[in-house]
């Protein structure tokens, strides 16, 4: 299932679809902020989003689609990338971008929750 957010632009009669969880998350963070709801480090979170989608996600999907074990090529690559996440959480704070929650945490959680 692919989530879809329908966005009505001013003056438009038809909504524009925005697909994929991370893209929707970034759209909401960039366009629908309210006072008191600012998220930490938007630029750093964007970098993490891209890394999660392109790098971590690639190796995770390859591992699942080939049903390989963590000791396999993709499994080893995935493990290396998960160590990067662990290091960020250990050294920077309870969240990926430091001490405050960001959209990067929103993006990362579904991926990590599937690994259990």
C-alpha positions, 0 to 999 in steps of 0.5 A: 500500500502506498499512502497518498496525500491530496493537496489542493493548491490555491486556485486549482479545482483538482488536487495534486497527489503526493505519494510515499510516506517520506515525501508526504512527511517532508511536505507536511513539515515544510508546508503545514507548520504551526507555531509550537510545532517546529521540528529540529534541524530541517536541513539535517533531517532532509539529508537523513531522509535522502540517506534512509530512502536511497541507501538504507532503504536500498539495502533493506529492500534487497535483503528482504527481496532476496531473503538473505541473511544478515551475513550476506552481501546486502545483509552486511551492507545493511548492518554497516548502515544500521551502525551509522544510525546507532552511532548517531543515536548514541553520540548525538542524543535520543533522536537522529538529529540530536536532542530534538525530534525531527522528520528523520525520526518519523522516516526511520521508525517504520524501517527499524520497526520492520527489522524486529 
